Amino acid sequence: MEYDVIIIGGGPAGLSAGIYASRLGAKTLILEKLNPGGQITLSSEIENYPGVCEVKSGLEMMMCWPEQAKKFGCEIKSEEALQLIMENGKWKIKTHKNEYTAKAVILATGATPRKAGFEGEREYTGKGVSYCAVCDGFFYKDRIVAVIGGGDTALEEALYLSKIAKKVYLIHRRSEFRAAPSTQKKVFNTENIEIIYNETVKKVYGNEFVEGIILSSNEKINVEGIFVFVGMNVNNELVKDLAELNEFGEVKVNLKMQTSLKGLYAAGDVRESSIKQVVAAAGDGATAAINAIKYLKENK
Ligand code: NAP
């Protein structure tokens, strides 16, 4: 199946690229391995997307983006892109079901939550260790949980969990948070959030489910849930042997969102120096799509 533009990833960057490319008349396909919306659908509250004044969950905010893209003729398929190669001057994408070709590809594969690296993290995932407060917070109503991390995600999700859980320990490895000052202020003013600075989690213990954690100081804390928000790893698998990456594995792009390869663009969290904000991802998607269409016109 042949398209003008194929977008890999259906988060804010991919959907925005889909809206722009299809509206400009290109035959456009978005391939998304999960549900459209991206990792932001795991966020509990979005309050900084310009023009959206009421606070919304990530899921609510992303709800109409796929419909908007489809309105302009963009196709969206639930398939995972497994391989990307250049063949006879065209990009070829293989999924488990199909093979697609396109003259231009926009990589919008985003990022995945990073593991904190404590003992038991893997075996207790889904049994008390979680990477999504919106998905799992509900299970900890009136219970005690811990949040690990000091960035925007950790603090925002600690605030979200503080409304459900009896108590939230916020464990950070330094004595200063990197989250926005306004979010820090809310955390400092929340009674049932106890901050533990200069500590990491060494180990999680329990039987079938988590019963507690051991900190680097060997202090034991009884918690039933541990929420890990220690940053993201970019999803660069498809291009790691093709395109130029920086030292963090992010795809290098120029101001047109063009990668080191002709006809290949990258947008959103996967690209170099992304500020990892929905508004920026949407902007990247639009930039990549407009420049991909220009490229198609120039290379007919
Ligand atoms: P982040 O900003 O990279 O923060 C990760 C946090 O985890 C840091 O505090 C880091 O500590 C800590 N950390 C890293 N590895 C660790 C480990 N192994 N053990 C314990 N702690 C560890 O990640 P993020 O919070 O996911 O945010 C990612 C990006 O999205 C950021 O640019 C952020 O601004 C943005 N974001 C924005 C919003 C918003 O605007 N509303 C919401 C969410 C995310 P150190 O501080 O010591 O490095």
Residues whose N, C-alpha, C, O or C-beta is under 5 A from the ligand:
A	BS01	NAP	K115 A116 G149 G150 G151 D152 T153 A154 R173 R174 E176 R178 F229 V230 G231 M232 I275 K276
